Amino acid sequence: MSNPAYVVTKHPGPLYLDGSLTLSTRSTRDVSKAINAYIQTPVLPLPDELNRVISGYLDKHEKYDEAAADRLQEELTAIYNKSVKGRHEKYAPFLAVLRQVRPALRTPARIVQWWDRFLDPVLENLNVEKGLANEALKNILQLLAFEEDQYDRPPAEGPNIFADRLLSRWMQLNALNQAATGSGSSDSKERFMQEAIMTFGKSDAKASNTAPMSPEPALANYFHRAFSLLSTTTSSGRSTVIAV
């Protein structure tokens, strides 16, 4: 097998593609090659060199570009299908990459595709792959706590489509466990979703105490109800604490 054209090394200086391309070139193709090379033998945290390539790309595309976002989505999807799908050891590294490039994807329509692709595989491998739960939780919390200017969002989509998916999936898992066990016991999948909701609920409550007005009152009320329900049905002994 031939070596990839783009090699991420530990060299502290400029990165080169085929020996000639430096960080001054920050196209979609460049960042795609950097991500593709990294994901072949990924490590966490993300290498500084890869972070610099992604940062350069985001700087170049600071002003939202619909066509560039579409190209990036296509490149990421191709990398996922070829090198990540079905390989649980690469889920956490690829989620870390997605978290870094998320500002360039911009619209929930693109980002929710990754939510739908990763949610089931992540839940199935929480107890298999070290670090996957932490990285998944970081991504979920970042999606839930976005600022208004981070996304182009049609008003009809409601307060937060990610919150809606999170709560819906938790309720689905809760109902399945109730039907299967006939009790309030929960499995690792449900506990993970519970932890995501409760962690966000706690952080959102702290933020609201220091902010004069929440930018998302509908979302705050939405999560307040879920947080209250979880707080009364989940004991501390059953809750899985995930450090972030």
N, C-alpha and C positions, 0 to 999 in steps of 0.2 A: 504493500500500500504506500502511495506517495505521500510525502509530508504536505500539510496544508500550506497555501501560499502565505498566509498571515500567521506568524509565530509570535505569541505573547511570551516575552522573556522577562527575566528579572533585572534587565539592564535599566538603570535609572534615567537614561537619556531618552531622546526621541525614539518613537517606534517606526519601523520601516516595513513596508509591504513590497515584497520582491526586491528588497535592497534599495529602493529609491523613494518610497512614499513616506512622508513625515506627517506629523499631527496637523500640519497646515491644511491638509486635505481631509475634509470631514463629511463625506457624502454618505448616503444610505448604504452604498456598496461597501464602503470602508468599515462602518460600524458593524455591518452584517458579517463581514469576514472576521473581524475581531471576536465577535460573539461566537461565531461558528468554531473558530480555533479554540477558544476557551472551553466550550461545552464538550469537546472531545475528551478532555481529562480535567474536569472542573474541580476547583477547591473553593472553600469558603474561609474567610471573607473573600469577596471579589478582589483580584489583583489590582494594585494601584495603576498598572499600565492600562488595563481594561477600563477602569473608572475614568482615566484621563481621555481615552478615546470616546467614551460615551459622553463625558462632559463637553468635549469639543463639538460633538454632534449636536448636543442640546443648545450650546451657545450659538451655533450656526443657524439653528432652527428655532431660535427663541420666539420669533414671530410665527404663529401657527400657519402651517402649510398643509393643506388638505391632501395634495398629491404626494408630498413627502411622507405624510402619515400613512397613507395607503400603501406606499412602497415598503415602508418599515414593517407594517403589519404583515404584508406578504412574505417578506424575508424572514421575520420571526416565526411565522407559521411553517414555512419550509424547513427551518432549522428544527423546530419542535417535531414535525412529522418524521424527519429523517433521523434525528439524533437523540430525542428526549422521550417521545411517546413510548410508554411501556417500560421505561428504564427508571425505576423509582430512585436510584442513586443520583439521578440528575435533576430530579424535581426541585429540590431546594435551591441548587445553584441557578437553575433557569428562572425560578421565581424571583431570586435576588436580582437577576438581570432585568426582568420585567419591571421590578420596582424602580430601578434606575432609569429606564427609558420611558416610563409611564407618561411623563409630561409631554413627550412628543406624540403620543398616541391620541391624547386629548379627549376624544369623545367616548362616553360610556358604551356606545354601540360596539366600539372596537375592544375596549377593556373587558366588557362583560363576556366576550367570546373566550377570554382566557379564564375567567371565573368558571364558566361552564365546562371548559376543557379540563381544568385542574381539580375541581372540587371533589369529584368522586375518587380519582386516583390518589389524591392527598389523603382523604379520609381512610382509604383502604390501606395506606402504608404508614399511618401515624406511628405505629408501634414497631415498624420495620426499619425505617431509615432515620438515623440520628440527625437531629437538627431540622427535620422537615416540619414538625409542629411549630417551632419557633419562627421559621421563615414564613410559613403560611399565615400565622397569626399576625406577623408584622405587615404582610401584604393586605390582609383583611382590614386591619385597623387603619392603615393608610388610605384605603379606599373609602372607608366610612367617615373619616375625618377630613375629607377634602375641603378646600376653599372654593368659593363660587367661581373665581377666575381661573381655576385649574381645568375646567371642563367646558366644552360647548354642549349644552344640554337643552333639549326641547322642553318647554314648560310642562307638556303633557306627561312627562315621565315621572312626575311626582317628586317627593323630597329626596329620595336616594334609592335607585334601583338595586344597589348592592345591599343596602339594609333590608330591603324587601326580600331579596334572595336568601340572605342569611337567616332572617327570622322564619321564613317559610320552610327552609330546610331543617332548622332546628325543630320546628313543630312537627314536621314529617317524621324525623328520627324519633322524637319523643312518642308520637303515636304508635310507631312500629314497635318500640321497646315496650310500651304499655300493653300492646296486643300480644307480644311474644312472651312476656314475663308475668303479666297480670299484676305488676307492682310498679313502684316508682324507681326501680333500679335503672341505671343508664349504662351504655357501653362507651368505649373510648371515642367513638364518632360523636355521639351526643354530648359527651363531656367537653370535647374540643369546641363544639359550636356554643355550648353554654359559656365556656371560658371567654370566647371571642366577644359574646354579647356583654358579659359582665365586666370584662376589662374595658371595653369601650364605654359602657355605662358609667363606670367609676371615673375614667379619665374625662368624659364629657361633663360629668357633674362638677369636677374640680375646675374645668375650664369655665363653666357657666358661673361659678362663684366669683371669678375675676373679670368676666366680661359683662358689660352693661346690658347686652342683648344678644341672644343666640342668633346667628345668621340663618339657622335652619330650625325654626320653632316646631314645624311639623315633624321633622326628624327627631328632635329632642323629645317630644311627647310620645312618639312612636316607640323609642327606645326606653323611655321611662316606664311604660307599661310592661315591656318585656323584662326589663331589669327588675321591676317589682315582683313579677311573677316568678322569675328565677330565684330571687332572693328568698322567697318564701317556700320554694319547693326543693332547693338544692342545699344540702348541708355542707359545711366546710370539709367534712371528711370525704365527701364524694367529689368535690370539685378538684379538677386537675389544675394545678398552678403552673403556668407557663411563663418563664421569665422573658421580658422584652427589654 
